[in-house]
Amino acid sequence: MGNTYSVQPREVSFGSGESETLAYDVRQAIDESFLFANYSETLATISPLELYLPTQRNDTFNLLTLGMTYDRANIQTTIDHGSTGSMLRTVDVRLFHEKWGNAAQSVLTAKAGDIDRESEALQEMIDPENPLFHITAPIDLKTLERERNPLNYLMYRDMLNYVVSLAHPVASITNPDRSLLQSVEALIATSTETSLSRSAKYRFHQDEDETIEVGVHDRALVYLVGEPKHIYHEVTVKRIRAFGKAGSLATHMNMKVTQSGIEATVGKEFCYEDDCIDDIELQAEALAGEYQTVSAGQPKEFGRQILDSIALLRSAGVYSENIIQLD
């Protein structure tokens, strides 16, 4: 039967000068890590996009939306960025009229995956039970009853392209071959203020006895004109040392940097079996030393290990065989 002994996360305190320096270094390190590691990015409009009168028609769109005219749109999308390029994961386009609010909105939803790179035959298929693409729209303007209609890739791409033409009135004729990702990027480019969230998580095998998991996450506001405004950075580090039959010791470190300050915690968890007391005694010195490494009373050591762990993400593109990307 297994046993667990843990020290609940405790706050790590820093002096005023230490706190400011470490917060700056962590922000810089996390920003830099996204230049090297594969990561997931979520974009969402803060203020709705303004849509203009159509300069062209999309018969399928008009049929499924009862010919309603929309003048506003909110966009949310998730994009995976990797060494082989960018891949669109999800799209959510909510179309509505400013005077009606959400009462008669239509929603274009997609779980794209690799569809932009798949065969034409697959692009024309529709799975009614689990559609990758669909539109949810009113089917009765009086009752505002809504219905979800599954779409295939080509239908969805044309509809998304049509929304691009509403947001870009100067482009009276859109590119019929524009991919979903290109359409989404064109829509996001017109947003006056966009929320951007990025995250990456990896597991590194330092050696046979040590594993480190590092996760980085940040949020920012991106404006049509001007520099992005970062509002949140976070790093989580889980360092696991294995001691054979004596069990394993995990150190959990977390740091959050916001505009208002810095928060940091550290905790430990020791897992062992009932019948391994002899093995624990044999490795008592190593366990004791490991248990003391990085504690709430060692702010400088904590900060160094946080920065060193983020720096490991820079190895993602170089030593990929030693690195596992986590969801």
C-alpha positions as CSV (number, residue, x, y, z in Angstrom):
1,M,0.0,0.0,0.0
2,G,1.4,3.4,-1.0
3,N,1.8,6.3,1.4
4,T,2.1,10.0,0.7
5,Y,3.7,12.7,2.9
6,S,3.2,16.3,1.6
7,V,4.0,19.8,2.6
8,Q,1.2,22.1,1.4
9,P,2.2,25.0,-0.9
10,R,3.8,27.8,1.1
11,E,4.3,31.3,0.1
12,V,7.8,32.4,-1.0
13,S,8.5,36.0,0.2
14,F,10.9,38.3,-1.6
15,G,12.3,41.7,-0.7
16,S,11.0,44.7,-2.7
17,G,14.2,44.9,-4.9
18,E,14.3,41.1,-5.3
19,S,10.6,40.9,-6.2
20,E,10.9,43.6,-9.0
21,T,14.0,42.0,-10.5
22,L,12.7,38.5,-10.5
23,A,9.3,39.6,-11.9
24,Y,11.0,41.3,-14.8
25,D,13.3,38.3,-15.4
26,V,10.4,35.9,-15.4
27,R,8.4,38.0,-17.8
28,Q,11.3,38.2,-20.2
29,A,12.1,34.5,-19.9
30,I,8.5,33.4,-20.6
31,D,8.2,35.8,-23.5
32,E,11.4,34.4,-24.9
33,S,10.4,30.8,-24.4
34,F,7.5,31.1,-26.9
35,L,10.1,31.9,-29.6
36,F,11.5,28.3,-29.2
37,A,8.8,26.0,-27.9
38,N,5.6,24.8,-29.6
39,Y,2.7,26.4,-28.0
40,S,-1.1,26.9,-28.1
41,E,-2.5,30.4,-28.6
42,T,-6.1,31.6,-28.0
43,L,-7.3,34.9,-29.4
44,A,-10.6,36.6,-28.6
45,T,-12.0,40.0,-29.6
46,I,-12.7,42.3,-26.7
47,S,-15.0,44.7,-28.6
48,P,-17.1,43.3,-31.5
49,L,-15.9,43.7,-35.0
50,E,-18.0,46.1,-37.2
51,L,-19.6,44.4,-40.2
52,Y,-20.7,46.3,-43.3
53,L,-23.4,45.7,-45.9
54,P,-22.5,42.8,-48.2
55,T,-20.9,43.4,-51.5
56,Q,-21.5,39.8,-52.6
57,R,-23.9,37.0,-51.8
58,N,-23.5,33.6,-50.2
59,D,-26.7,31.7,-50.8
60,T,-26.1,29.0,-48.3
61,F,-25.4,31.5,-45.5
62,N,-28.5,33.5,-46.4
63,L,-30.6,30.4,-46.5
64,L,-29.4,29.1,-43.1
65,T,-29.7,32.5,-41.4
66,L,-33.1,33.4,-42.9
67,G,-31.5,36.2,-44.8
68,M,-30.8,38.3,-41.7
69,T,-28.3,41.2,-41.8
70,Y,-25.6,41.2,-39.2
71,D,-23.5,44.3,-38.3
72,R,-21.3,42.9,-35.5
73,A,-19.2,39.8,-34.8
74,N,-17.2,38.4,-31.9
75,I,-14.4,36.0,-32.7
76,Q,-12.6,33.4,-30.6
77,T,-10.0,31.0,-32.0
78,T,-7.3,28.6,-30.8
79,I,-4.2,28.1,-32.9
80,D,-1.4,25.6,-32.4
81,H,2.1,26.9,-33.4
82,G,4.8,24.4,-34.1
83,S,8.0,23.8,-36.0
84,T,6.0,22.7,-39.1
85,G,3.8,25.8,-39.1
86,S,0.5,26.9,-37.5
87,M,-2.6,24.8,-37.2
88,L,-6.1,26.0,-36.5
89,R,-7.8,24.1,-33.7
90,T,-11.1,25.8,-33.0
91,V,-13.1,28.8,-34.3
92,D,-16.2,30.5,-32.8
93,V,-17.7,33.4,-34.8
94,R,-20.8,35.0,-33.2
95,L,-22.8,37.2,-35.6
96,F,-25.4,39.6,-34.3
97,H,-27.1,42.9,-34.9
98,E,-26.4,45.8,-32.5
99,K,-30.1,46.6,-32.1
100,W,-31.2,43.0,-31.5
101,G,-28.3,41.9,-29.3
102,N,-27.9,38.2,-29.0
103,A,-31.5,37.4,-29.5
104,A,-31.1,36.4,-33.2
105,Q,-27.4,35.7,-33.3
106,S,-25.9,33.0,-35.6
107,V,-22.8,31.1,-34.6
108,L,-20.2,29.6,-36.9
109,T,-18.3,26.9,-35.1
110,A,-15.4,24.7,-36.2
111,K,-13.0,22.1,-34.9
112,A,-10.6,22.3,-37.7
113,G,-7.5,20.2,-36.8
114,D,-5.6,19.1,-40.0
115,I,-8.6,19.7,-42.3
116,D,-6.8,22.4,-44.3
117,R,-4.3,19.8,-45.4
118,E,-6.7,16.9,-46.0
119,S,-8.1,15.5,-49.3
120,E,-10.9,17.1,-51.2
121,A,-13.1,14.0,-50.6
122,L,-12.8,14.5,-46.8
123,Q,-13.5,18.2,-47.1
124,E,-16.9,17.5,-48.7
125,M,-18.0,14.9,-46.1
126,I,-20.4,15.8,-43.3
127,D,-20.8,13.8,-40.1
128,P,-24.3,14.8,-38.7
129,E,-23.6,13.1,-35.3
130,N,-20.2,14.8,-34.7
131,P,-19.7,17.5,-37.3
132,L,-16.4,19.3,-37.4
133,F,-18.2,22.4,-38.7
134,H,-21.7,23.7,-38.1
135,I,-23.8,26.8,-37.9
136,T,-26.4,27.5,-35.2
137,A,-29.0,30.0,-36.3
138,P,-32.6,30.9,-35.7
139,I,-35.2,29.0,-37.8
140,D,-38.1,31.2,-36.7
141,L,-37.9,34.9,-36.3
142,K,-41.0,35.0,-34.1
143,T,-40.1,32.4,-31.6
144,L,-36.3,32.6,-32.2
145,E,-36.1,28.9,-32.0
146,R,-32.6,27.8,-33.0
147,E,-31.2,24.9,-34.9
148,R,-27.7,23.5,-35.5
149,N,-26.9,22.6,-39.1
150,P,-23.8,20.5,-39.8
151,L,-21.5,21.8,-42.6
152,N,-18.6,20.3,-44.6
153,Y,-15.3,22.1,-44.8
154,L,-15.9,23.8,-48.2
155,M,-19.3,25.2,-47.0
156,Y,-17.8,26.5,-43.8
157,R,-14.7,28.0,-45.6
158,D,-17.0,29.8,-48.0
159,M,-19.1,31.2,-45.1
160,L,-16.1,32.3,-43.2
161,N,-14.8,33.9,-46.3
162,Y,-18.1,35.7,-46.6
163,V,-17.8,37.1,-43.1
164,V,-14.3,38.4,-44.0
165,S,-15.9,40.3,-46.9
166,L,-18.4,41.9,-44.4
167,A,-15.5,43.0,-42.2
168,H,-13.4,44.2,-45.1
169,P,-15.7,46.2,-47.4
170,V,-12.9,47.2,-49.6
171,A,-12.4,43.6,-50.5
172,S,-15.4,43.2,-52.7
173,I,-14.2,39.9,-54.1
174,T,-12.6,37.5,-51.5
175,N,-10.1,34.9,-52.3
176,P,-12.0,31.6,-52.8
177,D,-8.9,29.6,-51.9
178,R,-8.3,31.3,-48.6
179,S,-7.8,28.8,-45.8
180,L,-9.7,28.9,-42.5
181,L,-6.6,30.1,-40.8
182,Q,-6.1,32.9,-43.3
183,S,-9.7,34.0,-42.9
184,V,-9.5,34.0,-39.1
185,E,-6.2,36.0,-39.2
186,A,-7.9,38.5,-41.5
187,L,-10.8,38.9,-39.1
188,I,-8.6,39.2,-36.0
189,A,-6.5,41.8,-37.8
190,T,-9.5,44.2,-37.8
191,S,-10.1,43.9,-34.1
192,T,-9.3,47.1,-32.2
193,E,-8.6,45.2,-29.0
194,T,-7.8,41.5,-28.7
195,S,-7.2,39.2,-25.8
196,L,-4.2,36.9,-26.4
197,S,-3.4,33.9,-24.3
198,R,-0.5,31.6,-24.9
199,S,0.5,28.4,-23.1
200,A,3.1,25.6,-23.4
201,K,3.8,22.6,-21.2
202,Y,6.7,20.1,-21.5
203,R,8.3,17.2,-19.7
204,F,12.1,17.0,-19.6
205,H,14.0,13.9,-18.6
206,Q,17.1,15.4,-17.0
207,D,18.6,12.0,-16.2
208,E,17.4,8.5,-15.2
209,D,16.4,9.7,-11.8
210,E,15.0,13.2,-12.4
211,T,12.0,14.5,-14.4
212,I,11.0,18.1,-14.7
213,E,7.6,19.4,-16.0
214,V,7.5,23.0,-17.0
215,G,4.4,25.0,-18.0
216,V,4.4,28.6,-19.0
217,H,1.3,30.8,-19.7
218,D,0.8,34.4,-20.4
219,R,-2.1,36.8,-21.3
220,A,-2.0,40.1,-23.0
221,L,-4.2,42.7,-24.6
222,V,-3.2,43.5,-28.2
223,Y,-4.3,46.7,-29.9
224,L,-4.8,47.6,-33.6
225,V,-2.3,50.4,-33.0
226,G,0.5,50.3,-30.3
227,E,2.4,47.7,-28.3
228,P,0.8,44.7,-26.6
229,K,0.0,45.2,-22.9
230,H,1.0,42.1,-20.9
231,I,-1.3,41.6,-17.9
232,Y,-0.3,38.1,-16.6
233,H,2.6,35.7,-16.7
234,E,2.7,32.3,-14.9
235,V,5.1,29.4,-14.7
236,T,4.6,26.1,-13.0
237,V,7.5,23.7,-12.3
238,K,7.2,20.1,-11.1
239,R,10.5,18.5,-10.3
240,I,10.4,14.8,-9.5
241,R,13.4,12.8,-8.1
242,A,13.1,9.0,-8.0
243,F,15.0,7.1,-5.2
244,G,14.4,3.6,-6.4
245,K,12.3,1.5,-3.9
246,A,12.5,4.4,-1.4
247,G,9.9,6.2,-3.5
248,S,9.9,9.6,-5.2
249,L,10.0,13.2,-4.1
250,A,8.2,15.9,-6.1
251,T,8.7,19.7,-5.7
252,H,5.9,21.9,-6.9
253,M,6.8,25.5,-7.7
254,N,4.5,28.2,-9.0
255,M,4.9,31.8,-9.8
256,K,2.4,34.4,-11.0
257,V,3.5,37.8,-12.2
258,T,0.8,40.4,-12.7
259,Q,0.6,44.2,-13.0
260,S,-0.1,44.4,-9.3
261,G,2.8,42.2,-8.0
262,I,4.2,38.8,-7.7
263,E,2.9,35.6,-6.1
264,A,5.0,32.5,-5.5
265,T,4.5,29.1,-3.7
266,V,6.5,26.0,-3.2
267,G,5.3,22.6,-1.9
268,K,6.6,19.0,-1.7
269,E,5.2,15.5,-1.9
270,F,7.0,12.3,-0.9
271,C,5.5,9.0,-2.1
272,Y,6.7,5.7,-0.7
273,E,5.7,2.1,0.0
274,D,5.1,0.5,3.4
275,D,7.8,-2.2,2.9
276,C,10.6,0.1,1.8
277,I,11.8,1.5,5.2
278,D,15.2,-0.2,4.7
279,D,15.6,1.5,1.3
280,I,14.6,4.9,2.8
281,E,17.2,4.5,5.6
282,L,19.9,3.7,3.0
283,Q,19.1,6.9,1.1
284,A,18.2,9.0,4.1
285,E,20.9,11.5,3.5
286,A,20.1,12.0,-0.2
287,L,16.4,12.3,0.7
288,A,17.0,14.9,3.4
289,G,19.2,16.9,1.1
290,E,16.7,16.8,-1.6
291,Y,13.9,17.7,0.8
292,Q,15.7,20.9,1.8
293,T,16.4,22.0,-1.8
294,V,14.1,24.9,-2.7
295,S,11.9,25.9,0.2
296,A,9.8,28.9,1.2
297,G,12.8,30.1,3.2
298,Q,15.1,30.1,0.1
299,P,13.8,32.8,-2.2
300,K,17.1,33.2,-4.2
301,E,17.3,29.4,-4.8
302,F,13.6,29.4,-5.8
303,G,14.1,32.2,-8.3
304,R,17.1,30.6,-9.8
305,Q,15.4,27.2,-10.3
306,I,12.3,29.0,-11.8
307,L,14.4,30.8,-14.4
308,D,16.6,27.7,-15.1
309,S,13.4,25.7,-15.7
310,I,12.0,28.2,-18.1
311,A,15.3,28.2,-20.0
312,L,14.8,24.5,-20.6
313,L,12.0,25.4,-23.0
314,R,14.7,26.8,-25.3
315,S,15.9,23.3,-25.9
316,A,12.5,22.2,-27.3
317,G,13.5,22.7,-30.9
318,V,17.1,21.4,-30.4
319,Y,16.8,18.3,-28.3
320,S,13.3,17.2,-29.2
321,E,14.0,13.6,-28.6
322,N,14.4,14.3,-24.8
323,I,11.2,16.4,-24.6
324,I,7.6,15.5,-24.4
325,Q,4.9,18.2,-25.1
326,L,2.0,17.9,-22.8
327,D,-1.6,18.9,-23.4
